[in-house]
């Protein structure tokens, strides 16, 4: 079920593989920890007295529940709660009520230089800095996901500094820098969670980091990697992240996926929980098609972010609608059609009669057949 408060048309095709996992989340996670890939079970790799850091990437689906399963597993192994530190990103808004009060919880703030330690230098000589709790730990249990390779869902640079994250976006040797960081930290394993549409867990892998990452990527590709589905009159793209955590970057990625999965000039509807108006960069890009002078449009487009360079031509060529929590006036100013109710949504569906649904389309990547 989607969490957007709308009914999706059952007659529209859904090209994603969305079969549910055959185990409950807790059992799925703990089975992965007990049966790792090319690595001893976690029970044989961590010992009483070890200082253990459990680091949770904020993009992990059902992150709090997965973390609870890992912490319960460690405590059942006989580890003392005082020897465990839970490290979460500040933007995760982590607030699980089920942990003992004595659990040390570190909320990483990438703006706080005091929270990081120098680890190494990359090939260009730039400093690699990492959260101090991870730097000091004897054992790190990383909880990550591989639902989208482009998002670089590793501990680094997520648990580094804001300056590092900005530099990392433009770096040419991203994977090499991540590997270097993991080697210096002693991160040789990973627990990867594979999410499906709506944030429901579809699988979990644990073991030697490269093997675990690769296995999780293969599982994720069945859900998130698609080929074009041909010309259809309507593509419905949902973004089912928790309301308040959705961004215009989510919208852009969903719009690009909806465009790439369908040929022609059919309509696109993005259904989201967006609550905030776009900043100036997004507003400028979305309103660029209004300028009329095509030469001026393409000139300005060249200086924009790569994803915005993809979005502007879509807004020029296709009719785009947005279902969100924003006022209609805000959406209309962007040249996008607002959908305010289920009735308006149903009317579009009825006129189209046929279409495709991409759930959590911001995670979908489309290749060629």
C-alpha positions in Angstrom: 0.0 0.0 0.0 1.2 3.5 -0.7 1.2 6.1 2.1 0.2 9.1 0.0 -3.6 8.9 0.7 -4.5 8.2 -2.9 -5.9 5.2 -4.8 -3.7 4.1 -7.6 -5.4 2.5 -10.6 -5.3 -1.3 -10.5 -5.7 -1.5 -14.3 -2.4 0.3 -15.0 0.7 -1.8 -15.5 3.4 -1.9 -12.9 6.7 -3.0 -14.5 8.6 -3.3 -11.1 9.0 -6.7 -9.5 7.4 -6.2 -6.1 7.2 -9.6 -4.6 7.3 -9.5 -0.8 10.1 -11.0 1.3 9.3 -14.4 2.8 10.4 -13.4 6.3 9.5 -10.8 8.8 12.0 -7.9 8.9 13.6 -8.9 12.2 14.1 -12.5 11.1 15.3 -11.4 7.7 18.0 -9.1 9.2 19.2 -11.6 11.9 19.3 -14.5 9.4 21.6 -12.4 7.2 23.9 -11.7 10.2 24.0 -15.5 11.0 24.7 -16.5 7.4 27.1 -14.0 5.9 28.8 -14.1 2.5 32.5 -15.0 2.6 32.8 -13.9 6.2 32.3 -15.4 9.7 29.0 -15.0 11.4 28.9 -11.7 13.3 28.6 -13.8 16.5 32.2 -15.0 15.8 33.6 -11.7 14.8 32.6 -9.5 17.8 33.6 -10.2 21.4 32.6 -8.9 24.8 34.7 -5.8 25.5 34.9 -4.7 21.9 33.8 -1.1 21.3 31.2 -1.5 18.6 29.8 1.3 16.5 26.5 0.6 14.6 26.3 3.2 11.8 23.0 3.7 10.0 22.9 5.4 6.7 19.8 7.7 6.6 18.6 6.3 3.2 18.1 2.8 4.6 14.4 1.8 4.3 12.8 1.1 7.7 16.0 2.3 9.2 14.8 2.3 12.8 13.3 -1.2 12.7 16.4 -2.6 11.0 18.7 -0.9 13.6 16.5 -2.3 16.4 17.0 -5.8 15.0 20.8 -5.4 14.9 21.0 -4.0 18.4 18.9 -6.8 19.8 21.1 -9.3 18.0 24.3 -7.7 19.6 22.8 -7.7 23.0 21.6 -11.3 22.7 25.3 -12.1 21.8 26.2 -10.9 25.3 27.6 -7.5 24.5 27.3 -4.9 27.1 25.0 -2.0 26.1 27.8 0.4 27.3 30.1 -1.0 24.6 27.7 -0.1 21.8 27.4 3.3 20.1 24.7 4.0 17.6 25.8 6.5 15.0 23.0 8.1 12.9 23.0 11.1 10.6 21.3 14.2 12.0 19.0 14.3 9.0 17.6 10.9 9.9 15.5 12.2 12.8 16.1 8.9 14.6 13.8 8.5 17.6 13.3 4.8 18.4 11.7 4.3 21.9 12.8 0.7 22.3 16.4 1.1 23.2 17.8 1.2 26.8 18.4 4.6 28.2 22.1 3.7 28.6 22.6 3.3 24.8 25.0 5.9 23.6 23.5 7.7 20.6 25.6 9.9 18.4 23.8 12.2 15.9 26.4 13.1 13.3 26.3 16.7 12.3 28.3 17.3 9.1 28.6 21.0 10.0 30.5 20.2 13.3 34.2 19.9 12.6 34.8 18.8 16.2 32.8 15.6 15.5 35.2 14.2 12.9 38.8 13.0 12.9 41.4 13.0 10.2 41.7 9.5 8.7 43.8 9.7 5.5 44.4 11.7 2.3 42.9 10.8 -1.1 45.0 10.6 -4.3 44.7 14.4 -4.8 46.0 15.0 -1.2 42.6 16.2 0.1 41.9 15.2 3.7 39.5 12.3 4.4 37.6 13.0 7.6 35.2 10.6 9.4 33.0 10.7 12.5 35.1 10.3 15.7 32.9 7.5 17.1 33.6 5.4 13.9 37.3 6.4 14.0 37.6 5.1 17.6 35.5 1.9 17.3 37.1 -1.6 17.4 34.3 -2.9 15.2 31.9 -1.1 12.9 28.6 -2.6 11.8 27.5 -0.5 8.8 23.8 -0.6 7.9 23.5 0.6 4.3 21.4 0.0 1.2 22.0 -0.4 -2.5 18.6 0.7 -3.9 20.3 3.3 -6.1 24.0 3.1 -7.0 24.2 6.7 -8.0 23.4 7.9 -4.5 26.6 6.5 -3.0 24.9 5.1 0.1 28.1 4.4 2.1 29.3 5.5 5.5 31.6 7.9 3.6 31.0 10.7 2.8 27.7 10.6 4.8 29.6 10.6 8.1 32.1 13.2 7.1 31.9 17.0 6.8 29.8 19.3 4.7 32.9 20.5 2.9 33.9 16.9 2.1 30.4 16.1 0.8 30.5 19.1 -1.6 33.9 18.1 -2.9 32.9 14.5 -3.2 30.1 15.4 -5.6 32.6 16.6 -8.1 35.3 14.0 -7.4 36.3 11.8 -10.3 37.5 8.8 -8.2 34.5 8.4 -5.9 34.6 4.6 -5.5 38.4 4.6 -4.9 38.0 7.2 -2.2 35.2 5.2 -0.5 37.4 2.0 -0.7 40.3 3.9 0.8 38.2 5.2 3.7 36.8 1.7 4.4 40.3 0.2 4.4 41.6 2.7 6.9 38.5 2.4 9.1 38.6 -1.4 9.0 35.2 -1.7 7.5 35.3 -5.1 5.8 31.6 -6.0 6.0 28.3 -4.5 5.3 24.7 -5.2 6.2 22.7 -4.1 3.2 18.9 -3.7 3.2 17.0 -3.9 0.0 13.8 -1.9 0.0 10.8 -2.1 -2.3 8.1 0.4 -3.2 6.6 2.1 -0.2 9.7 1.4 1.9 8.8 -2.3 2.5 11.9 -4.6 2.9 12.5 -7.1 0.2 15.8 -8.5 1.3 19.0 -8.2 3.4 22.6 -9.3 2.8 25.5 -9.4 5.2 29.1 -10.4 4.8 32.4 -9.4 3.1 31.6 -5.9 1.9 32.1 -6.2 -1.8 30.1 -9.5 -1.9 27.3 -8.1 0.2 27.1 -4.9 -1.8 27.0 -6.9 -5.1 24.3 -9.3 -3.9 22.2 -6.4 -2.7 22.6 -4.6 -6.0 21.5 -7.6 -7.9 18.4 -7.9 -5.7 17.7 -4.2 -6.1 18.0 -4.2 -9.8 15.0 -6.5 -10.0 12.9 -3.7 -8.5 14.6 -0.5 -9.5 16.2 -1.1 -12.9 13.8 -1.0 -15.8 13.8 -0.8 -19.6 11.5 1.6 -21.6 7.9 0.3 -21.7 6.8 2.0 -25.0 4.4 4.8 -25.6 1.6 5.3 -23.0 -0.8 8.2 -22.5 -0.1 8.5 -18.8 2.8 7.7 -16.4 2.0 7.9 -12.6 5.2 8.3 -10.6 5.0 8.1 -6.8 7.4 9.3 -4.1 6.5 7.5 -0.9 9.1 8.8 1.4 7.9 10.0 4.8 6.1 13.4 4.4 8.5 16.1 5.4 11.5 14.2 4.2 10.7 14.7 0.5 12.7 17.1 -1.6 12.6 18.7 -5.0 15.5 16.5 -5.9 13.2 13.5 -5.4 10.7 15.2 -7.7 13.3 15.7 -10.4 14.6 12.1 -10.3 11.0 10.8 -10.4 10.2 13.0 -13.4 13.2 11.8 -15.3 12.4 8.2 -14.6 8.8 8.7 -15.7 10.0 10.3 -18.9 12.6 7.7 -19.7 10.3 4.7 -19.1 7.8 5.9 -21.7 8.2 7.0 -25.3 6.2 9.8 -26.8 4.6 12.9 -25.3 2.1 11.3 -22.8 1.2 13.0 -19.6 3.2 12.5 -16.4 1.7 12.8 -12.9 4.1 12.9 -9.9 2.3 12.0 -6.6 4.3 13.1 -3.6 4.2 14.5 -0.1 6.1 17.6 -0.9 5.4 20.4 1.6 7.9 23.1 0.8 8.2 25.4 -2.2 11.4 25.0 -4.4 14.4 27.2 -3.8 15.6 29.7 -6.4 17.7 27.2 -8.4 14.8 24.8 -8.9 12.3 27.7 -9.5 14.6 29.2 -12.1 14.9 25.8 -13.9 11.2 25.0 -13.8 10.2 28.4 -15.2 12.9 28.5 -17.9 10.5 27.1 -20.6 8.4 30.2 -20.1 11.1 32.4 -21.5 10.3 31.5 -25.1 13.7 32.2 -26.6 15.0 28.7 -27.2 18.6 29.9 -27.7 18.5 31.7 -24.3 17.0 28.7 -22.6 19.7 26.3 -23.8 22.4 28.8 -22.9 21.1 29.1 -19.3 20.6 25.3 -19.1 24.3 24.7 -19.7 25.2 26.2 -16.3 22.6 24.1 -14.3 22.9 20.9 -12.4 22.9 17.7 -14.4 19.5 16.6 -13.2 18.0 20.0 -14.0 19.4 19.8 -17.5 17.3 16.7 -17.9 14.2 18.1 -16.3 13.8 21.3 -18.3 13.4 19.6 -21.7 10.8 17.3 -20.2 8.8 20.3 -18.9 9.0 21.8 -22.4 7.9 18.6 -24.2 5.4 17.0 -21.9 2.4 18.0 -19.7 3.4 17.4 -16.1 1.1 17.4 -13.0 1.9 17.3 -9.4 -0.1 15.9 -6.4 1.4 17.2 -3.2 0.8 19.1 0.0 1.6 22.4 -1.6 -1.0 25.2 -2.5 -2.1 25.1 -6.1 -0.8 28.6 -6.6 2.8 27.5 -5.8 2.7 24.6 -8.3 1.0 26.7 -11.0 3.8 29.3 -10.8 6.2 26.6 -11.8 4.3 25.8 -15.0 3.1 22.4 -13.5 -0.5 21.4 -13.2 -1.7 20.9 -9.6 -3.9 17.9 -8.6 -5.8 18.8 -5.5 -8.0 15.8 -4.9 -8.7 12.2 -5.7 -11.5 13.3 -8.0 -9.1 15.3 -10.2 -6.6 12.4 -10.2 -9.4 9.9 -11.2 -10.4 12.2 -14.0 -6.9 12.2 -15.5 -6.8 8.4 -15.2 -10.2 8.1 -16.9 -9.2 10.3 -19.8 -6.0 8.3 -20.3 -7.5 4.9 -20.0 -4.1 3.2 -20.1 -0.8 3.9 -18.4 2.2 2.8 -16.2 2.7 3.2 -12.4 6.3 3.7 -11.1 6.2 3.5 -7.3 9.0 5.4 -5.6 10.1 6.5 -9.0 12.9 8.7 -7.6 14.8 5.4 -7.1 14.1 4.0 -10.5 16.8 3.9 -13.2 15.9 3.2 -16.8 18.3 1.6 -19.3 17.8 0.5 -22.9 16.2 -2.9 -23.8 
